[in-house]
């Protein structure tokens, strides 16, 4: 079984024709479970959860149009899963839960892109890394990983160590392993799976998410996995899956999770 649960239509349109370009690619790549998980900040309905000037320039979708798109796909027997990628926002658990519960998502991805007012993975903020204490950013980032897991609101955590995207990584390995351990421990006590994402190979860091040492800890603590490409264009669907599968198996994984209406099922990893 192969999954690709983390994909976005935002560079195109919320139309069936554009969606079909993604599902066609998934079928060609042998991906049996495929989902769209648009960024939640694009939707008017999430304004009470997270808002800043960068997001407000990009808030232009309505959830009713999103729902309509999936119903059009299902009416044509296109087996696409409906999801959302939520920017995890400390202090907004009640608001996030209301939004998640309001729609029939097959699964929900929680991700961390912001450390307070710092967009850690945005090109516009890249120079900000030189002005920040990397250890402080990592500590605050993994603080959020822990509380994301403890919230138990999410089925999957996206790109678990996204914080490394621009290759700003603490030199003190013991510090780094401490962050990894508390992340894996928190995830092991939650319902949240970890995605092995190939998107990092297309970013400056040039690595899969997560780091092999972090994934090893997740495996040893019993955290399940899914596979994702985080495709923002159809050509990236299922990209570099041979490397993702190799990483998963190298730390011991032989199973993968699938989702339907919030219920998960274990399968053999393809």
N, C-alpha and C positions, 0 to 999 in steps of 0.2 A: 504494500500500500504506500502510495506517495500522496502528500498533501501540499497544497500551496494556498495558505490561508491569509496571506498578508499582501494585498494588492490594491492599487488605487487608480481611479479613473480621472483624477483631477487635472491631468494634462490634456484631456480630451473633453468629452461631454457625457452627461448622464443619459445616454441613449442606448437602445438595444443594439444598434449597429456597432457602436464602439465597444460595448461589453462583449459582443461576439468575437471581436478580434482577440480578446484575452482568453475566452473559453476555448476558442479554436486552437490557440497556441498551447494551452494546457492539455488539450486532448492529444495534440501531436507529440507532446513531451511525455505522454503516459501518466499524467497526473490524474488520479481518480477522484480526488476531493479538492475542489477549487472554490475559493471565496474572495469576495470583494469586501474590504474593510476601510471605507473612506475615512479620512481624518474628521473627527467629530467637530473640530473648530470651524469647519466650513459651514456648519448648519446653524441657522438662526436659533434653533431650539436649545443650543448649548451655551448661549451667551451668559447665562447665570452661573455657569460652571467655570469657565475660563475665558478671559478677555484681556487683550492688550492691543496696542496700536498695530503691531505686526499681524495679528490674527484678524482684527476688524477689517483690514484691507482684503482679506481672503474669506470672509464670511458671506457666502452667496448662494447656498443651497437651502432647500426646504426638505424636511424629512418626508413629507408626503410624496414629493417627486422621487425620492430615493426608493420608498416602498413601491411606488408604481412601477419603477424600472424592474425590480425583482419579480413582481407579479407578471409583467410582460414576458420576462425570461422563463419563468416557470410555466406559463401558459403555452410556451413553445417547447416545453420539455427540455430546457437547458438546465442542467444540474449545477446551479451556482449557489453557494452558501451566502447568506446575508449577514454581514458583520459591521462593526464600527471599530475604529482605532481611537480610543479615548486618551487624551492627554491627562494622565493622572494628576489630580490637583489636591494637595494636602488641604484639609479643612473643608472639603466639598464632598464628603462621602455621601451625605443625604441627597444632594443635588444630582450626583452621578448615578446613584441608585434609582432615583425617580426617572431619569432619562433612560437608563438601561432597561428598566422594567416596563417602560411605555411601548416598547417595540419588540417584535418577535425575532430577535436576533438568534442565529444558530450558535454563535459564540461572540465573545467580546474581547478585544485586545486592549490591554492597558500598557501605555508606553510613557516614558519620561523623556521629554525634549527640553524642559525648562528647569533650571535651578534658580528659583526666585525669578529675577527679571533677565536672566541670562539664557538665551537660546543656544544651548550647547552644540547643536549640530547644524546651525544655520550659517551659511557663507557670510551673511551680513555681520555676524558676531565673531567671526574667526579670530580677528585681531584682539578681541577681548580676552582670549586665552592668555595672551602675553602679559596682561595686566592683573590676572587672577592667580591666587595660590592654588595650584593643581591639587594638592592634598585636601584643601578645604572643599573644592568643587567635588572631588570624588567622595568625600565623606557625606556631603549633603545629597549627592546623587544617590548613593547607596542607602542613605536614610530613607529616601523616597521608595527605593526598591522594597525595603522592609515593610513600610507602612502600606504600600500597594498590595503586597502579598497578604498582610494582616487584614486588609479591608475585605478580602474574599469576594470582591466585586467582579473579578476578571477571570476568564477562562485561560487566557494566554498572556504572558508578558512579552512585549515586542523588544527585539534587539537589546537583550539584557544588559550588555555593556556598551551601549551606544556612546557613552561618555569618552571612549577612546578614539572617536571618529577622526579627529585631526592629529592623532599620534601624540597627544599630550598625555603621558602615562607616568605615574609616580615611579621613581627609581627604586624606592624601598619595597622590595618584593614582599617582605613580611606585612607591610601595611596593605598592599594590594590583596594578598591572600586573606587578610582579616576581613576586608570588604566582601570578597567573594564568599567567604564562609558564612558571614551573617546573611548575605543574600540567599544563598542556597538553603540555609537553615529556615529562614522565614518562608521561602517558597514550599519547602517540604511540609510545612504545617498548614498549607492552604490548598485550595482547589486549582491553583494556577499552574499551567504548563509553561515550559520554556520553548521558544522557537529557536531552531537553528536557522539563522538567516544568512543567505548568500549576499545580501545587499552590501555588507562591509567590503566585499571584494571589489566593488565598484566605487568605493569611497577612498579618501586619502590614506586611511589606515591599511587598506589592502588585505584585510583579514575577515574571516567569518565572524559572526556574532553567535555565541559568546566565545571568549577565550577558552582554549582546551582545558586549562586548569579549573576554570569556573564550571564548565560543563561536566568535568569529572566529579566535582563536588556535588553537582545536581544529581548525577547518576547515582552516586554513593548514598545520597539522602532520599532517593526514590522519587525525584521530580520527573514527571512524564515530559515527552517532547512532541512537537510538530515540526514540519519543515516549511519554510517560507522563503520567497524570493524578494518580497517587498517591491514588486514591479510597479513602476509608474508609467511604463510603456509596454505594449504587448510583447515586444521582443525580449524583455527581461523575465517573462514568466518561466519559472523552472530553471533559471540560469544557474550554471555551476552546481547542479544537484549531485553530481558525482563526488564533489568535494564535501558537500554537506553530509552525504551518506557515509563517506569514509570517516569523517570526524565523529559522527554518531556511533558508528560501530567500534571505532578505536578506543572509546572510553567505556564501551560495554552495552550500549543500547541495541536492542533487537526488536523493540516494540514502538509503536507510534499511536497517537490518539487522533480520532476523528470526532466531529461534533455535528449534532442535529438538534435544533431547538434547545440548546443549552445542555443536552445530555451527551456525555462522551463515551466512546467505545474504543477499546484497545485492539490494535491489529499488528500483524507482522510488518516490520519495516521493510520496504521494497529494496 
